[in-house]
Every structure is written in structure tokens, then in C-alpha cells.
Amino acid sequence: MEFKNTKSIFTQIGDDVKDKIMEGEYKESGKIPSTRELAGIVGVNPNTTIKAYSVLQQEGIIYTQRGKGYFVSEGAKNIILKSKQEEFFTDTLPETVETANKLGISFEELQNYLKELYHEEK
């Protein structure tokens, strides 16, 4: 895993776990790697993965069973989806609109481009 300078490493690890849940690699109610296993996989100190898992637990995305390990919570995909949608509407979209304004891209131009992108996706 390659880390970016824009977010903390533990946040990026948590985001990667969320992506794997959304993609179905980690199933709801399914076991996920231990903090030690994941630390070895991504090449970080186990304390970093412990912190990432702690945040994911606080968000209700994963849970632990004493002596058995970490598991994906039922409804985790929905929690992640809602969180990512909120992030899109509060962070990504306003930044995009601000950039478009700075570049002199009109609302109509942006709207037409978005329509094209949506059409290409279908």
C-alpha cells in the first residue's frame, strides 16, 4: 500500500478497509485480518493498525470478538456509503465547484459535462 501525505496513515488504512468492504472483499459478519497481520501486509507498526481499527469500531464498521478477532459489522456497507456521500457533498463537490469557478467554467458547462459522464457510466 502506498501512502499519501494528505491524510494520516491510520486514516488511509481505515479507508482501505472500508473500500475492501464496499468491494465485497471483506464480507459483512466476516472476519478481517488481525491488526498484526494487517500491519505486516501494509508495512506499518501494529500500533498504527490498532488505531485504524479503533476508529472503525467507533464508527460501527467493525467489531471484535474476544479471542476470535475482528469482524465486519452488519450494515457496515450502508454506514460507509452514507459517510462517503456526506463527504462528497460537504467536501468534494464544493471544492469542485470552487475550482470550476476559478477556471471560468460556467454552471451550464459543468452540468453538460456531468451529463456526459453519467451517460458514459450507463
Kinemage of the C-alpha trace (Angstrom):
@kinemage 1
@onewidth
@group {chain A} dominant
@subgroup {mainchain}
@vectorlist {calphas} color= white
{ca met a 1} P 0.000 0.000 0.000
{ca glu a 2} L 1.354 3.407 -0.958
{ca phe a 3} L 0.547 6.187 1.457
{ca lys a 4} L -0.184 9.805 0.555
{ca asn a 5} L 0.888 12.852 2.539
{ca thr a 6} L -2.636 14.294 2.549
{ca lys a 7} L -4.063 12.039 5.294
{ca ser a 8} L -2.697 10.237 8.325
{ca ile a 9} L -1.539 6.671 7.709
{ca phe a 10} L -4.094 5.176 10.097
{ca thr a 11} L -6.869 7.049 8.271
{ca gln a 12} L -5.651 5.716 4.924
{ca ile a 13} L -5.583 2.175 6.340
{ca gly a 14} L -9.148 2.635 7.590
{ca asp a 15} L -10.188 3.940 4.166
{ca asp a 16} L -8.615 0.892 2.536
{ca val a 17} L -10.543 -1.435 4.849
{ca lys a 18} L -13.742 0.470 4.002
{ca asp a 19} L -13.004 0.111 0.288
{ca lys a 20} L -12.495 -3.631 0.694
{ca ile a 21} L -15.839 -3.869 2.489
{ca met a 22} L -17.586 -1.884 -0.249
{ca glu a 23} L -15.959 -4.031 -2.958
{ca gly a 24} L -17.017 -7.229 -1.176
{ca glu a 25} L -13.513 -8.452 -0.381
{ca tyr a 26} L -14.434 -8.237 3.308
{ca lys a 27} L -17.993 -9.503 3.844
{ca glu a 28} L -20.413 -8.297 6.497
{ca ser a 29} L -20.125 -10.597 9.541
{ca gly a 30} L -16.882 -11.931 8.022
{ca lys a 31} L -13.503 -11.975 9.701
{ca ile a 32} L -10.854 -9.477 8.658
{ca pro a 33} L -7.074 -9.580 9.213
{ca ser a 34} L -5.820 -9.005 12.741
{ca thr a 35} L -4.075 -5.732 13.471
{ca arg a 36} L -0.738 -7.568 13.466
{ca glu a 37} L -1.479 -9.312 10.140
{ca leu a 38} L -2.589 -6.073 8.514
{ca ala a 39} L 0.457 -4.234 9.843
{ca gly a 40} L 2.662 -6.841 8.161
{ca ile a 41} L 0.700 -6.615 4.911
{ca val a 42} L 0.884 -2.814 4.625
{ca gly a 43} L 4.290 -2.448 6.277
{ca val a 44} L 3.476 -0.301 9.294
{ca asn a 45} L 3.798 -0.529 13.053
{ca pro a 46} L 0.954 -2.593 14.619
{ca asn a 47} L 0.016 0.436 16.754
{ca thr a 48} L -0.994 2.216 13.542
{ca thr a 49} L -3.400 -0.563 12.544
{ca ile a 50} L -4.719 -0.717 16.116
{ca lys a 51} L -5.576 2.983 15.844
{ca ala a 52} L -7.229 2.462 12.437
{ca tyr a 53} L -9.323 -0.427 13.778
{ca ser a 54} L -10.256 1.605 16.854
{ca val a 55} L -11.699 4.353 14.655
{ca leu a 56} L -13.541 1.781 12.509
{ca gln a 57} L -15.034 0.285 15.688
{ca gln a 58} L -16.163 3.726 16.874
{ca glu a 59} L -17.866 4.232 13.508
{ca gly a 60} L -19.683 0.893 13.876
{ca ile a 61} L -17.988 -0.609 10.817
{ca ile a 62} L -16.128 -3.416 12.567
{ca tyr a 63} L -16.341 -5.164 15.916
{ca thr a 64} L -14.164 -7.523 17.892
{ca gln a 65} L -14.952 -10.889 19.415
{ca arg a 66} L -12.696 -11.616 22.324
{ca gly a 67} L -10.195 -14.304 21.379
{ca lys a 68} L -11.527 -14.581 17.822
{ca gly a 69} L -10.525 -11.332 16.142
{ca tyr a 70} L -12.131 -8.538 14.161
{ca phe a 71} L -15.268 -8.827 12.049
{ca val a 72} L -17.234 -6.579 9.705
{ca ser a 73} L -20.448 -5.300 11.274
{ca glu a 74} L -23.856 -5.982 9.738
{ca gly a 75} L -24.857 -2.822 7.894
{ca ala a 76} L -21.247 -1.664 7.505
{ca lys a 77} L -21.672 -1.062 3.763
{ca asn a 78} L -24.600 1.252 4.423
{ca ile a 79} L -22.670 3.167 7.109
{ca ile a 80} L -19.720 3.591 4.742
{ca leu a 81} L -21.937 4.614 1.822
{ca lys a 82} L -23.708 7.298 3.861
{ca ser a 83} L -20.399 8.586 5.189
{ca lys a 84} L -18.846 8.754 1.712
{ca gln a 85} L -21.931 10.515 0.319
{ca glu a 86} L -21.780 13.087 3.112
{ca glu a 87} L -18.062 13.609 2.464
{ca phe a 88} L -18.773 14.064 -1.243
{ca phe a 89} L -21.460 16.690 -0.643
{ca thr a 90} L -19.613 18.579 2.094
{ca asp a 91} L -16.019 18.395 0.805
{ca thr a 92} L -15.522 17.108 -2.731
{ca leu a 93} L -18.387 18.827 -4.537
{ca pro a 94} L -17.831 22.296 -3.014
{ca glu a 95} L -14.117 22.053 -3.889
{ca thr a 96} L -15.008 21.036 -7.445
{ca val a 97} L -17.435 23.920 -7.834
{ca glu a 98} L -14.884 26.351 -6.401
{ca thr a 99} L -12.253 25.104 -8.843
{ca ala a 100} L -14.710 25.332 -11.748
{ca asn a 101} L -15.494 28.938 -10.786
{ca lys a 102} L -11.786 29.801 -10.616
{ca leu a 103} L -11.296 28.293 -14.069
{ca gly a 104} L -14.221 30.216 -15.511
{ca ile a 105} L -16.281 27.093 -16.143
{ca ser a 106} L -19.949 28.033 -16.202
{ca phe a 107} L -22.665 26.079 -14.437
{ca glu a 108} L -24.044 25.052 -17.822
{ca glu a 109} L -20.657 23.745 -18.990
{ca leu a 110} L -20.226 21.794 -15.769
{ca gln a 111} L -23.769 20.467 -15.986
{ca asn a 112} L -23.277 19.336 -19.595
{ca tyr a 113} L -20.013 17.615 -18.713
{ca leu a 114} L -21.636 15.844 -15.775
{ca lys a 115} L -24.468 14.677 -18.019
{ca glu a 116} L -21.894 13.252 -20.432
{ca leu a 117} L -20.095 11.459 -17.614
{ca tyr a 118} L -23.334 9.989 -16.266
{ca his a 119} L -24.302 8.886 -19.778
{ca glu a 120} L -20.914 7.183 -20.243
{ca glu a 121} L -21.335 5.305 -16.947
{ca lys a 122} L -24.632 3.733 -18.020
